[in-house]
């Protein structure tokens, strides 16, 4: 999906503000916040602007994090002016978080203009932007740009304890969900299996989304499932405890091999106690990043980037999902393998952040 020749991709606009769901307007509008340093005030008679954030399954991590971001960014027209240092958002903006099929679907939606912004895995973003890896047989989505790196996503290999699966190699012959086609979890699950010399034909493969996989595991219909997401993840928490499940480590020489071959992976651990009854689990992680198209309005991207990282947001982020609490200016440009959007670059430079060469 090559970028269009237009110099600017306009924001999606709804037929009328009155056609929006009333509860959504109240929820999004009343929980915005002010930019302490920016001094922005909504203008009288200001026209509403709309911004969608494509996320993932409602049972995963992207959706609750996206919901938090949408609340922080929103400040619909007609609300009172922002008090300095108070919660407010981007004047005139109504942001919403939408469920989706995950990273692969999200990069396609952003590149094609079907949605304004999205969350996606760092590796999937780079493959899509360069037409490599998973997207080697597709046109490069050269117009993909990163707004910010948000947090680390950990690979979970969740198993039933009675299935006697202590390592990845023990998955042979087992009923295993690799997640849905088009999901980032599936992409990395296949990389991990390949590194262990395991072909799909050696498994009884299921293609279930996170919530369906969780239910199927709890019901004894499958033995294991892969899930890439921020820990703790609701889809795992829902079935943890009671000695029913465990997490399988991804470690040792095979993990070292993956780290050397796939630069987007980093070594990490899921701390003991993250899920009831489960000890520390070594695994792999990739960055969850916020993306848009290069054609998006520079002023808008600057405003939403500044709004997300405004210091007045820290209490909101920290009180939200644990992964939302990891969103910080210190991590915003880490693991960037695709160029940043000019609006984001402008903000980071104003903040005195040194940008990696490949991000400019």
LUMVO-295002 format. One line per 4 residues: number of its first residue (from 1); their letters; for each residue x, y, z of C-alpha. Coordinates in steps of 0.001 Angstrom, whole numbers. Layout:
<recs>
NUM	A	X:Y:Z | ...;
</recs>
This chain:
<recs>
1	XXXX	0:0:0 | 2028:2880:-1291 | 1439:6382:47 | -927:8507:-1987;
5	XXXX	394:11625:-3731 | -1754:13905:-1610 | 337:16097:666 | -2065:15752:3566;
9	XXXX	-4549:13109:4601 | -7583:14813:6204 | -9064:13704:9472 | -12110:11506:9283;
13	XXXX	-15213:13537:10155 | -18549:12255:11380 | -21807:13445:9776 | -22601:15445:12903;
17	XXXX	-21563:15468:16532 | -25148:14705:17523 | -24902:11333:15740 | -22191:10129:18144;
21	XXXX	-23078:7800:20967 | -24031:10041:23890 | -22257:7880:26473 | -19065:7942:24376;
25	XXXX	-19153:11724:24193 | -19590:12019:27940 | -16950:9431:28750 | -14376:10828:26344;
29	XXXX	-15155:14487:26762 | -15282:14741:30532 | -12022:12873:31118 | -9679:14998:28979;
33	XXXX	-6935:17177:30482 | -4943:20362:29957 | -1502:20826:28474 | 371:22487:31281;
37	XXXX	2977:24143:29109 | 1006:24697:25945 | -1653:27130:27062 | -4111:25742:24460;
41	XXXX	-7737:26795:24761 | -10691:25582:22697 | -11960:28303:20402 | -15538:29451:20432;
45	XXXX	-17609:27584:17831 | -14758:25192:17179 | -15503:22324:14792 | -15030:18816:16163;
49	XXXX	-12136:16694:14931 | -12152:12910:15244 | -9282:10507:15794 | -9512:6735:15961;
53	XXXX	-6954:4483:17632 | -7148:912:16297 | -6059:-1470:19040 | -6665:-5228:19282;
57	XXXX	-8883:-7710:21051 | -10908:-6399:23990 | -9315:-9215:26007 | -5772:-8055:25261;
61	XXXX	-3629:-5112:26336 | -3897:-2774:23348 | -7579:-2025:23903 | -7459:-835:27553;
65	XXXX	-4282:1152:26834 | -5915:2662:23751 | -8983:3574:25800 | -6801:5408:28310;
69	XXXX	-5021:7281:25518 | -8323:8249:23909 | -9627:9678:27180 | -6454:11691:27686;
73	XXXX	-6452:13122:24174 | -10121:14098:24003 | -11558:17552:24645 | -14718:17953:22512;
77	XXXX	-15942:21396:21435 | -18327:23022:23869 | -16532:21962:27020 | -15290:24730:29355;
81	XXXX	-11838:26196:28677 | -8941:24329:30233 | -7544:25488:33552 | -3728:25673:33534;
85	XXXX	-2254:22421:34834 | -5596:20614:34857 | -6674:17556:32859 | -7963:18614:29464;
89	XXXX	-6710:17077:26169 | -6424:18440:22617 | -9010:21199:22068 | -11745:20189:19641;
93	XXXX	-10635:16549:19465 | -12783:13479:20074 | -10590:10370:20174 | -11904:6813:20327;
97	XXXX	-10347:3397:20858 | -11507:627:18515 | -11025:-3134:18682 | -9286:-4792:15739;
101	XXXX	-7636:-8014:14598 | -4269:-6804:15880 | -924:-5554:14583 | -1011:-6921:11030;
105	XXXX	-4513:-5619:10404 | -3604:-2302:12038 | -609:-1487:9832 | -2728:-2205:6775;
109	XXXX	-5548:12:8038 | -3204:2911:8797 | -1279:2656:5518 | -4504:2493:3523;
113	XXXX	-6168:5396:5345 | -8945:3295:6889 | -8027:4553:10374 | -6034:7543:11598;
117	XXXX	-3757:5893:14177 | -3170:2440:15644 | -1087:374:18037 | 1182:-2300:16576;
121	XXXX	4289:-4357:17244 | 7646:-2854:16306 | 8625:-5832:14160 | 5352:-5913:12247;
125	XXXX	5600:-2162:11595 | 9093:-2462:10153 | 8259:-5478:7978 | 5196:-3689:6587;
129	XXXX	7050:-426:5953 | 9908:-2120:4097 | 7967:-4910:2400 | 10034:-7610:4123;
133	XXXX	9493:-10526:6492 | 5801:-11273:6772 | 5081:-8726:4019 | 7771:-9853:1567;
137	XXXX	5180:-10694:-1111 | 3263:-7417:-698 | 3944:-3800:-1734 | 5875:-1883:908;
141	XXXX	3671:318:3080 | 6205:3120:2803 | 3953:5754:4361 | 3931:4180:7847;
145	XXXX	5345:6446:10550 | 5802:6002:14305 | 4416:8509:16803 | 5836:6887:19936;
149	XXXX	7123:3695:21475 | 4777:2904:24360 | 5741:-220:26329 | 7144:-3747:26059;
153	XXXX	4907:-6669:25078 | 5815:-10087:26447 | 5237:-13423:24750 | 3044:-15663:26895;
157	XXXX	2979:-19391:26214 | 69:-20398:28413 | -468:-24115:29082 | -2679:-26397:31117;
161	XXXX	-640:-27917:33920 | -2195:-31327:33321 | -962:-31238:29692 | 2608:-31805:30912;
165	XXXX	4208:-29104:28745 | 7428:-27851:30314 | 9150:-26506:27195 | 8328:-25317:23689;
169	XXXX	9439:-28674:22296 | 6766:-30392:24414 | 4123:-28753:22215 | 4542:-31442:19561;
173	XXXX	1306:-33355:19143 | -579:-30940:21416 | -3641:-28801:20703 | -2173:-25306:20365;
177	XXXX	-3763:-21990:19431 | -1414:-19713:17486 | -3897:-16800:17579 | -5820:-15500:14589;
181	XXXX	-4348:-15000:11124 | -3271:-11361:10921 | -2353:-11047:14587 | 1095:-10095:15835;
185	XXXX	1001:-12931:18369 | 756:-15463:15545 | 3719:-13956:13665 | 6046:-14294:16645;
189	XXXX	4620:-17671:17719 | 5618:-19052:14316 | 9118:-17570:14672 | 9507:-19219:18085;
193	XXXX	8289:-22585:16803 | 10624:-22408:13801 | 13588:-21616:16059 | 12787:-24798:17981;
197	XXXX	12532:-26809:14759 | 8790:-27340:15136 | 6543:-27248:12049 | 2849:-26419:12223;
201	XXXX	2126:-29921:10958 | 3579:-31265:14215 | 795:-29511:16161 | -2974:-29670:16266;
205	XXXX	-3341:-26012:15328 | -6193:-23778:16471 | -6694:-20169:15341 | -8411:-18541:18296;
209	XXXX	-8323:-14959:19501 | -7041:-14357:23047 | -10388:-14531:24841 | -11546:-17598:22884;
213	XXXX	-8195:-19307:23517 | -8424:-18555:27221 | -11924:-20040:27409 | -10881:-23058:25354;
217	XXXX	-7882:-23730:27607 | -9991:-23426:30741 | -12575:-25758:29213 | -10010:-28409:28275;
221	XXXX	-10514:-27937:24533 | -6867:-26963:23886 | -3604:-27593:25703 | -1756:-24315:25084;
225	XXXX	-1923:-20920:23425 | 488:-18167:22431 | -341:-14582:23321 | 1837:-11488:22928;
229	XXXX	789:-8653:25202 | 1627:-6519:28172 | 1747:-8371:31463 | -505:-8697:33329;
233	XXXX	-3015:-9452:30570 | -6682:-9899:31391 | -6988:-12937:29138 | -4427:-14768:31314;
237	XXXX	-5501:-13312:34657 | -9047:-14610:34065 | -7882:-18223:34199 | -4860:-17951:36525;
241	XXXX	-4924:-19360:40029 | -6074:-22714:41291 | -3115:-24619:39786 | -4867:-24891:36405;
245	XXXX	-2374:-23078:34174 | 1309:-22310:33878 | 3620:-20221:31688 | 6327:-21968:29675;
249	XXXX	9728:-20233:29605 | 11299:-19136:26333 | 14965:-19121:27262 | 18407:-20599:26718;
253	XXXX	20196:-21058:23410 | 17029:-20827:21329 | 16147:-17463:22829 | 19698:-16270:22162;
257	XXXX	19307:-17394:18546 | 16072:-15442:18177 | 17648:-12366:19751 | 20480:-12468:17210;
261	XXXX	18211:-13084:14225 | 15270:-10802:15020 | 16510:-7455:16269 | 13031:-6457:17483;
265	XXXX	13070:-9081:20202 | 14503:-8290:23622 | 15086:-10654:26531 | 12730:-10091:29430;
269	XXXX	10984:-11848:32298 | 7421:-11913:33507 | 7929:-11347:37251 | 6789:-13888:39813;
273	XXXX	3322:-13101:41104 | 2247:-11260:37940 | -278:-14081:37659 | -1423:-15930:40818;
277	XXXX	575:-19059:41499 | 3058:-18584:38624 | 6749:-17940:39215 | 9203:-15789:37296;
281	XXXX	9140:-16707:33612 | 11900:-15752:31150 | 10570:-14864:27719 | 10884:-12440:24773;
285	XXXX	9312:-9059:24233 | 8813:-6502:21462 | 7834:-2850:21630 | 4219:-1760:21317;
289	XXXX	4197:1412:19222 | 1693:4075:18197 | 1625:4658:14444 | 31:6858:11794;
293	XXXX	476:7599:8082 | 3074:10079:6843 | 245:12131:5312 | -1382:12893:8648;
297	XXXX	-1535:16553:9594 | 1719:17595:11304 | 31:19950:13746 | -2418:17265:14857;
301	XXXX	332:14669:15441 | 2368:17270:17337 | -643:18093:19530 | -1528:14488:20375;
305	XXXX	2111:13591:21081 | 2527:16544:23394 | -777:15775:25068 | 89:12134:25743;
309	XXXX	3407:13016:27382 | 2292:16081:29288 | 3336:15699:32966 | -231:16244:34145;
313	XXXX	-1086:12872:32580 | 1158:10822:34822 | -1489:10231:37524 | -4007:9099:34890;
317	XXXX	-1557:6737:33203 | -345:5293:36501 | -3894:4693:37727 | -4833:2877:34520;
321	XXXX	-3622:-432:33085 | -117:-1393:34329 | 1213:-1114:30770 | -253:2362:30353;
325	XXXX	1797:3313:33407 | 4941:2419:31434 | 4235:5076:28802 | 6865:7740:29352;
329	XXXX	8957:10278:27492 | 12072:8328:28506 | 10869:5305:26492 | 9170:7163:23645;
333	XXXX	11943:6802:21067 | 13383:3437:22090 | 13288:570:19625 | 12226:2798:16737;
337	XXXX	12988:1025:13452 | 10745:3184:11228 | 10905:6952:10751 | 8964:9093:13201;
341	XXXX	6189:11370:11945 | 7342:15019:11521 | 4854:16162:14164 | 6347:13759:16699;
345	XXXX	9898:14727:15689 | 9062:18384:16319 | 7831:17606:19837 | 10776:15390:20795;
349	XXXX	13259:17984:19567 | 11517:20653:21625 | 11968:18352:24624 | 15688:18024:23892;
353	XXXX	15571:14331:23050 | 18340:13002:20818 | 16706:10953:18079 | 18232:7825:16544;
357	XXXX	19336:8420:12914 | 16860:5917:11472 | 13963:7715:13197 | 14384:10982:11273;
</recs>
